[in-house]
Amino acid sequence: ILSLMQMAKISSVLQIHQAQKKLLYIAILTYPTTGGVTASFGMLGDII
């Protein structure tokens, strides 16, 4: 449960990072990348 709470916090901070500060977010996905990481942090990047 704690990891799900952290995932929501990080996703909201990334949204602020991208929208308000106009900074680039590069997501580097390595093998194996699990579904949760891909769905939450991986696909939020400007460059994947």
PDB file of N, CA, C and O in Angstrom, chain B, residues numbered from 101:
ATOM      1  N   ILE B 101       0.833  -1.186   0.000  1.00  0.00           N
ATOM      2  CA  ILE B 101       0.000   0.000   0.000  1.00  0.00           C
ATOM      3  C   ILE B 101       0.878   1.251   0.000  1.00  0.00           C
ATOM      4  O   ILE B 101       0.553   2.242  -0.654  1.00  0.00           O
ATOM      5  N   LEU B 102       1.966   1.203   0.718  1.00  0.00           N
ATOM      6  CA  LEU B 102       2.863   2.364   0.766  1.00  0.00           C
ATOM      7  C   LEU B 102       3.427   2.684  -0.620  1.00  0.00           C
ATOM      8  O   LEU B 102       3.545   3.852  -0.993  1.00  0.00           O
ATOM      9  N   SER B 103       3.770   1.650  -1.374  1.00  0.00           N
ATOM     10  CA  SER B 103       4.324   1.903  -2.712  1.00  0.00           C
ATOM     11  C   SER B 103       3.294   2.548  -3.632  1.00  0.00           C
ATOM     12  O   SER B 103       3.658   3.375  -4.468  1.00  0.00           O
ATOM     13  N   LEU B 104       2.024   2.191  -3.500  1.00  0.00           N
ATOM     14  CA  LEU B 104       0.982   2.818  -4.315  1.00  0.00           C
ATOM     15  C   LEU B 104       0.801   4.286  -3.947  1.00  0.00           C
ATOM     16  O   LEU B 104       0.540   5.116  -4.818  1.00  0.00           O
ATOM     17  N   MET B 105       0.935   4.609  -2.677  1.00  0.00           N
ATOM     18  CA  MET B 105       0.828   6.003  -2.245  1.00  0.00           C
ATOM     19  C   MET B 105       1.992   6.819  -2.807  1.00  0.00           C
ATOM     20  O   MET B 105       1.804   7.954  -3.247  1.00  0.00           O
ATOM     21  N   GLN B 106       3.190   6.241  -2.793  1.00  0.00           N
ATOM     22  CA  GLN B 106       4.359   6.937  -3.328  1.00  0.00           C
ATOM     23  C   GLN B 106       4.234   7.138  -4.836  1.00  0.00           C
ATOM     24  O   GLN B 106       4.651   8.168  -5.366  1.00  0.00           O
ATOM     25  N   MET B 107       3.656   6.148  -5.526  1.00  0.00           N
ATOM     26  CA  MET B 107       3.487   6.252  -6.967  1.00  0.00           C
ATOM     27  C   MET B 107       2.591   7.438  -7.320  1.00  0.00           C
ATOM     28  O   MET B 107       2.870   8.159  -8.279  1.00  0.00           O
ATOM     29  N   ALA B 108       1.530   7.645  -6.565  1.00  0.00           N
ATOM     30  CA  ALA B 108       0.632   8.777  -6.812  1.00  0.00           C
ATOM     31  C   ALA B 108       1.339  10.104  -6.543  1.00  0.00           C
ATOM     32  O   ALA B 108       1.158  11.064  -7.291  1.00  0.00           O
ATOM     33  N   LYS B 109       2.137  10.161  -5.486  1.00  0.00           N
ATOM     34  CA  LYS B 109       2.866  11.393  -5.165  1.00  0.00           C
ATOM     35  C   LYS B 109       3.872  11.745  -6.257  1.00  0.00           C
ATOM     36  O   LYS B 109       3.970  12.899  -6.674  1.00  0.00           O
ATOM     37  N   ILE B 110       4.610  10.749  -6.711  1.00  0.00           N
ATOM     38  CA  ILE B 110       5.625  10.996  -7.735  1.00  0.00           C
ATOM     39  C   ILE B 110       4.974  11.397  -9.052  1.00  0.00           C
ATOM     40  O   ILE B 110       5.487  12.268  -9.755  1.00  0.00           O
ATOM     41  N   SER B 111       3.857  10.776  -9.394  1.00  0.00           N
ATOM     42  CA  SER B 111       3.156  11.140 -10.627  1.00  0.00           C
ATOM     43  C   SER B 111       2.669  12.583 -10.586  1.00  0.00           C
ATOM     44  O   SER B 111       2.738  13.288 -11.593  1.00  0.00           O
ATOM     45  N   SER B 112       2.180  13.025  -9.439  1.00  0.00           N
ATOM     46  CA  SER B 112       1.713  14.411  -9.337  1.00  0.00           C
ATOM     47  C   SER B 112       2.879  15.396  -9.376  1.00  0.00           C
ATOM     48  O   SER B 112       2.751  16.475  -9.954  1.00  0.00           O
ATOM     49  N   VAL B 113       3.998  15.048  -8.780  1.00  0.00           N
ATOM     50  CA  VAL B 113       5.179  15.916  -8.830  1.00  0.00           C
ATOM     51  C   VAL B 113       5.716  16.002 -10.260  1.00  0.00           C
ATOM     52  O   VAL B 113       6.160  17.066 -10.693  1.00  0.00           O
ATOM     53  N   LEU B 114       5.677  14.891 -10.990  1.00  0.00           N
ATOM     54  CA  LEU B 114       6.111  14.924 -12.386  1.00  0.00           C
ATOM     55  C   LEU B 114       5.218  15.819 -13.228  1.00  0.00           C
ATOM     56  O   LEU B 114       5.701  16.499 -14.133  1.00  0.00           O
ATOM     57  N   GLN B 115       3.938  15.828 -12.946  1.00  0.00           N
ATOM     58  CA  GLN B 115       3.015  16.696 -13.678  1.00  0.00           C
ATOM     59  C   GLN B 115       3.354  18.157 -13.421  1.00  0.00           C
ATOM     60  O   GLN B 115       3.351  18.964 -14.351  1.00  0.00           O
ATOM     61  N   ILE B 116       3.644  18.507 -12.182  1.00  0.00           N
ATOM     62  CA  ILE B 116       4.052  19.871 -11.841  1.00  0.00           C
ATOM     63  C   ILE B 116       5.376  20.208 -12.527  1.00  0.00           C
ATOM     64  O   ILE B 116       5.548  21.304 -13.060  1.00  0.00           O
ATOM     65  N   HIS B 117       6.293  19.268 -12.506  1.00  0.00           N
ATOM     66  CA  HIS B 117       7.612  19.433 -13.121  1.00  0.00           C
ATOM     67  C   HIS B 117       7.475  19.764 -14.604  1.00  0.00           C
ATOM     68  O   HIS B 117       8.169  20.644 -15.114  1.00  0.00           O
ATOM     69  N   GLN B 118       6.586  19.063 -15.291  1.00  0.00           N
ATOM     70  CA  GLN B 118       6.432  19.255 -16.726  1.00  0.00           C
ATOM     71  C   GLN B 118       5.569  20.464 -17.072  1.00  0.00           C
ATOM     72  O   GLN B 118       5.898  21.204 -17.999  1.00  0.00           O
ATOM     73  N   ALA B 119       4.491  20.676 -16.358  1.00  0.00           N
ATOM     74  CA  ALA B 119       3.530  21.717 -16.731  1.00  0.00           C
ATOM     75  C   ALA B 119       3.963  23.115 -16.289  1.00  0.00           C
ATOM     76  O   ALA B 119       3.918  24.057 -17.080  1.00  0.00           O
ATOM     77  N   GLN B 120       4.376  23.248 -15.051  1.00  0.00           N
ATOM     78  CA  GLN B 120       4.660  24.578 -14.514  1.00  0.00           C
ATOM     79  C   GLN B 120       6.080  25.039 -14.797  1.00  0.00           C
ATOM     80  O   GLN B 120       6.299  26.207 -15.116  1.00  0.00           O
ATOM     81  N   LYS B 121       7.031  24.149 -14.686  1.00  0.00           N
ATOM     82  CA  LYS B 121       8.424  24.555 -14.841  1.00  0.00           C
ATOM     83  C   LYS B 121       8.941  24.375 -16.260  1.00  0.00           C
ATOM     84  O   LYS B 121      10.050  24.807 -16.577  1.00  0.00           O
ATOM     85  N   LYS B 122       8.145  23.740 -17.117  1.00  0.00           N
ATOM     86  CA  LYS B 122       8.497  23.534 -18.528  1.00  0.00           C
ATOM     87  C   LYS B 122       9.844  22.837 -18.691  1.00  0.00           C
ATOM     88  O   LYS B 122      10.652  23.211 -19.541  1.00  0.00           O
ATOM     89  N   LEU B 123      10.072  21.818 -17.862  1.00  0.00           N
ATOM     90  CA  LEU B 123      11.314  21.066 -17.931  1.00  0.00           C
ATOM     91  C   LEU B 123      11.085  19.726 -18.620  1.00  0.00           C
ATOM     92  O   LEU B 123       9.980  19.184 -18.591  1.00  0.00           O
ATOM     93  N   LEU B 124      12.121  19.205 -19.230  1.00  0.00           N
ATOM     94  CA  LEU B 124      12.066  17.951 -19.956  1.00  0.00           C
ATOM     95  C   LEU B 124      12.194  16.776 -18.992  1.00  0.00           C
ATOM     96  O   LEU B 124      13.008  16.806 -18.069  1.00  0.00           O
ATOM     97  N   TYR B 125      11.385  15.744 -19.211  1.00  0.00           N
ATOM     98  CA  TYR B 125      11.474  14.517 -18.412  1.00  0.00           C
ATOM     99  C   TYR B 125      11.769  13.363 -19.353  1.00  0.00           C
ATOM    100  O   TYR B 125      10.956  13.036 -20.218  1.00  0.00           O
ATOM    101  N   ILE B 126      12.925  12.751 -19.186  1.00  0.00           N
ATOM    102  CA  ILE B 126      13.332  11.627 -20.023  1.00  0.00           C
ATOM    103  C   ILE B 126      13.177  10.352 -19.209  1.00  0.00           C
ATOM    104  O   ILE B 126      13.771  10.210 -18.141  1.00  0.00           O
ATOM    105  N   ALA B 127      12.377   9.428 -19.721  1.00  0.00           N
ATOM    106  CA  ALA B 127      12.165   8.141 -19.057  1.00  0.00           C
ATOM    107  C   ALA B 127      13.020   7.092 -19.754  1.00  0.00           C
ATOM    108  O   ALA B 127      12.890   6.874 -20.959  1.00  0.00           O
ATOM    109  N   ILE B 128      13.889   6.449 -18.996  1.00  0.00           N
ATOM    110  CA  ILE B 128      14.736   5.387 -19.533  1.00  0.00           C
ATOM    111  C   ILE B 128      14.196   4.071 -19.000  1.00  0.00           C
ATOM    112  O   ILE B 128      14.272   3.793 -17.804  1.00  0.00           O
ATOM    113  N   LEU B 129      13.650   3.266 -19.900  1.00  0.00           N
ATOM    114  CA  LEU B 129      13.076   1.979 -19.528  1.00  0.00           C
ATOM    115  C   LEU B 129      14.065   0.883 -19.900  1.00  0.00           C
ATOM    116  O   LEU B 129      14.478   0.780 -21.055  1.00  0.00           O
ATOM    117  N   THR B 130      14.442   0.072 -18.932  1.00  0.00           N
ATOM    118  CA  THR B 130      15.366  -1.027 -19.181  1.00  0.00           C
ATOM    119  C   THR B 130      14.614  -2.340 -19.103  1.00  0.00           C
ATOM    120  O   THR B 130      13.483  -2.392 -18.620  1.00  0.00           O
ATOM    121  N   TYR B 131      15.240  -3.386 -19.573  1.00  0.00           N
ATOM    122  CA  TYR B 131      14.620  -4.706 -19.539  1.00  0.00           C
ATOM    123  C   TYR B 131      14.979  -5.386 -18.231  1.00  0.00           C
ATOM    124  O   TYR B 131      16.153  -5.336 -17.865  1.00  0.00           O
ATOM    125  N   PRO B 132      14.107  -5.993 -17.520  1.00  0.00           N
ATOM    126  CA  PRO B 132      12.651  -6.028 -17.690  1.00  0.00           C
ATOM    127  C   PRO B 132      11.994  -4.855 -16.970  1.00  0.00           C
ATOM    128  O   PRO B 132      12.326  -4.561 -15.822  1.00  0.00           O
ATOM    129  N   THR B 133      11.085  -4.202 -17.630  1.00  0.00           N
ATOM    130  CA  THR B 133      10.291  -3.142 -17.021  1.00  0.00           C
ATOM    131  C   THR B 133       8.901  -3.691 -16.767  1.00  0.00           C
ATOM    132  O   THR B 133       8.225  -4.132 -17.697  1.00  0.00           O
ATOM    133  N   THR B 134       8.471  -3.669 -15.520  1.00  0.00           N
ATOM    134  CA  THR B 134       7.175  -4.251 -15.175  1.00  0.00           C
ATOM    135  C   THR B 134       6.035  -3.318 -15.564  1.00  0.00           C
ATOM    136  O   THR B 134       6.256  -2.138 -15.835  1.00  0.00           O
ATOM    137  N   GLY B 135       4.828  -3.845 -15.591  1.00  0.00           N
ATOM    138  CA  GLY B 135       3.661  -3.091 -16.028  1.00  0.00           C
ATOM    139  C   GLY B 135       3.364  -1.869 -15.190  1.00  0.00           C
ATOM    140  O   GLY B 135       2.958  -0.837 -15.725  1.00  0.00           O
ATOM    141  N   GLY B 136       3.559  -1.965 -13.878  1.00  0.00           N
ATOM    142  CA  GLY B 136       3.271  -0.830 -13.005  1.00  0.00           C
ATOM    143  C   GLY B 136       4.182   0.351 -13.263  1.00  0.00           C
ATOM    144  O   GLY B 136       3.733   1.497 -13.273  1.00  0.00           O
ATOM    145  N   VAL B 137       5.447   0.079 -13.469  1.00  0.00           N
ATOM    146  CA  VAL B 137       6.407   1.148 -13.749  1.00  0.00           C
ATOM    147  C   VAL B 137       6.110   1.778 -15.101  1.00  0.00           C
ATOM    148  O   VAL B 137       6.145   3.000 -15.244  1.00  0.00           O
ATOM    149  N   THR B 138       5.820   0.951 -16.082  1.00  0.00           N
ATOM    150  CA  THR B 138       5.513   1.471 -17.415  1.00  0.00           C
ATOM    151  C   THR B 138       4.270   2.337 -17.387  1.00  0.00           C
ATOM    152  O   THR B 138       4.246   3.411 -17.987  1.00  0.00           O
ATOM    153  N   ALA B 139       3.245   1.883 -16.702  1.00  0.00           N
ATOM    154  CA  ALA B 139       1.973   2.611 -16.676  1.00  0.00           C
ATOM    155  C   ALA B 139       2.066   3.904 -15.883  1.00  0.00           C
ATOM    156  O   ALA B 139       1.396   4.880 -16.223  1.00  0.00           O
ATOM    157  N   SER B 140       2.879   3.936 -14.840  1.00  0.00           N
ATOM    158  CA  SER B 140       2.897   5.119 -13.982  1.00  0.00           C
ATOM    159  C   SER B 140       3.987   6.119 -14.366  1.00  0.00           C
ATOM    160  O   SER B 140       3.677   7.270 -14.672  1.00  0.00           O
ATOM    161  N   PHE B 141       5.232   5.713 -14.356  1.00  0.00           N
ATOM    162  CA  PHE B 141       6.326   6.656 -14.577  1.00  0.00           C
ATOM    163  C   PHE B 141       6.827   6.663 -16.013  1.00  0.00           C
ATOM    164  O   PHE B 141       7.179   7.715 -16.546  1.00  0.00           O
ATOM    165  N   GLY B 142       6.860   5.514 -16.627  1.00  0.00           N
ATOM    166  CA  GLY B 142       7.467   5.386 -17.948  1.00  0.00           C
ATOM    167  C   GLY B 142       6.781   6.183 -19.029  1.00  0.00           C
ATOM    168  O   GLY B 142       7.451   6.843 -19.823  1.00  0.00           O
ATOM    169  N   MET B 143       5.483   6.142 -19.080  1.00  0.00           N
ATOM    170  CA  MET B 143       4.745   6.802 -20.154  1.00  0.00           C
ATOM    171  C   MET B 143       4.488   8.282 -19.893  1.00  0.00           C
ATOM    172  O   MET B 143       3.872   8.953 -20.721  1.00  0.00           O
ATOM    173  N   LEU B 144       4.946   8.800 -18.765  1.00  0.00           N
ATOM    174  CA  LEU B 144       4.799  10.224 -18.478  1.00  0.00           C
ATOM    175  C   LEU B 144       5.922  11.055 -19.092  1.00  0.00           C
ATOM    176  O   LEU B 144       5.842  12.283 -19.129  1.00  0.00           O
ATOM    177  N   GLY B 145       6.950  10.394 -19.567  1.00  0.00           N
ATOM    178  CA  GLY B 145       8.107  11.109 -20.081  1.00  0.00           C
ATOM    179  C   GLY B 145       7.863  11.815 -21.398  1.00  0.00           C
ATOM    180  O   GLY B 145       7.020  11.401 -22.194  1.00  0.00           O
ATOM    181  N   ASP B 146       8.611  12.887 -21.621  1.00  0.00           N
ATOM    182  CA  ASP B 146       8.584  13.581 -22.901  1.00  0.00           C
ATOM    183  C   ASP B 146       9.325  12.762 -23.953  1.00  0.00           C
ATOM    184  O   ASP B 146       8.920  12.699 -25.113  1.00  0.00           O
ATOM    185  N   ILE B 147      10.409  12.142 -23.526  1.00  0.00           N
ATOM    186  CA  ILE B 147      11.190  11.254 -24.386  1.00  0.00           C
ATOM    187  C   ILE B 147      11.273   9.913 -23.674  1.00  0.00           C
ATOM    188  O   ILE B 147      11.666   9.835 -22.510  1.00  0.00           O
ATOM    189  N   ILE B 148      10.897   8.859 -24.393  1.00  0.00           N
ATOM    190  CA  ILE B 148      10.900   7.517 -23.780  1.00  0.00           C
ATOM    191  C   ILE B 148      11.927   6.667 -24.484  1.00  0.00           C
ATOM    192  O   ILE B 148      12.105   5.499 -24.137  1.00  0.00           O
TER     193      ILE B 148
END
